């Protein structure tokens, strides 16, 4: 009985490895679209919800401004709700 379980286990492990190899080969064959970093045209709006964040909101804004996205296409909206 142990030999039967060992053979079944070996066959299932082999099948699993074949499926994983098939998936890895398929993922490697995917065509990646060309990425152009010179022609940004999409405007991005960043909405920050803040409540009692006076001590830390500056860090968040600095991190957003430090991004590589063009500044003229970036809009930052900060919403303050019931801060004390």
C-alpha positions as CSV (number, residue, x, y, z in Angstrom):
1,X,0.0,0.0,0.0
2,X,2.9,2.4,0.8
3,X,4.4,1.7,-2.6
4,X,1.1,2.6,-4.3
5,X,1.0,5.9,-2.4
6,X,4.6,6.6,-3.3
7,X,3.9,6.0,-7.0
8,X,0.8,8.2,-7.0
9,X,2.7,10.9,-5.1
10,X,5.5,10.7,-7.6
11,X,3.1,10.9,-10.6
12,X,1.2,13.9,-9.1
13,X,4.5,15.7,-8.3
14,X,5.7,15.1,-11.9
15,X,2.4,16.4,-13.3
16,X,2.6,19.5,-11.0
17,X,6.2,20.2,-12.2
18,X,5.1,19.9,-15.9
19,X,2.2,22.4,-15.3
20,X,4.6,24.8,-13.6
21,X,7.1,24.5,-16.4
22,X,4.4,25.1,-19.0
23,X,3.2,28.2,-17.2
24,X,6.7,29.6,-16.8
25,X,7.4,29.0,-20.5
26,X,4.1,30.7,-21.4
27,X,4.9,33.8,-19.2
28,X,8.3,34.1,-20.7
29,X,6.9,34.0,-24.2
30,X,4.5,37.0,-23.6
31,X,5.2,40.0,-25.7
32,X,5.8,43.1,-23.6
33,X,4.5,46.4,-25.0
34,X,7.1,49.1,-25.6
35,X,7.1,51.7,-22.9
36,X,7.8,55.2,-24.0
37,X,8.9,57.5,-21.2
38,X,9.0,60.6,-23.3
39,X,5.4,61.1,-24.2
40,X,3.3,61.4,-21.0
41,X,-0.1,62.8,-21.9
42,X,-2.4,61.5,-19.1
43,X,-3.3,63.9,-16.4
44,X,-3.2,62.3,-12.9
45,X,-5.1,63.5,-9.9
46,X,-4.0,62.4,-6.4
47,X,-6.6,62.6,-3.7
48,X,-5.3,62.6,-0.1
49,X,-7.8,62.1,2.7
50,X,-6.4,63.6,5.9
51,X,-7.7,63.8,9.4
52,X,-5.5,65.2,12.2
53,X,-2.4,64.8,9.9
54,X,-0.8,68.2,10.6
55,X,2.5,66.6,11.8
56,X,2.9,64.1,8.9
57,X,1.1,65.5,5.8
58,X,4.2,67.3,4.7
59,X,6.0,63.9,4.3
60,X,3.2,62.6,2.1
61,X,3.2,65.7,-0.1
62,X,7.0,65.6,-0.5
63,X,6.9,62.0,-1.5
64,X,4.3,62.7,-4.2
65,X,6.2,65.7,-5.5
66,X,9.4,63.6,-5.7
67,X,7.8,61.3,-8.3
68,X,9.2,61.4,-11.9
69,X,5.8,62.2,-13.5
70,X,5.6,65.6,-15.1
71,X,4.4,68.3,-12.7
72,X,2.1,70.0,-15.2
73,X,0.1,66.7,-15.5
74,X,-0.1,66.1,-11.8
75,X,-2.9,67.5,-9.6
76,X,-2.9,67.0,-5.8
77,X,-6.1,67.4,-3.9
78,X,-6.0,67.3,-0.1
79,X,-9.3,66.7,1.7
80,X,-9.6,67.5,5.4
81,X,-12.5,66.0,7.3
82,X,-13.3,66.9,10.9
83,X,-9.8,67.5,12.1
84,X,-9.5,68.9,15.6
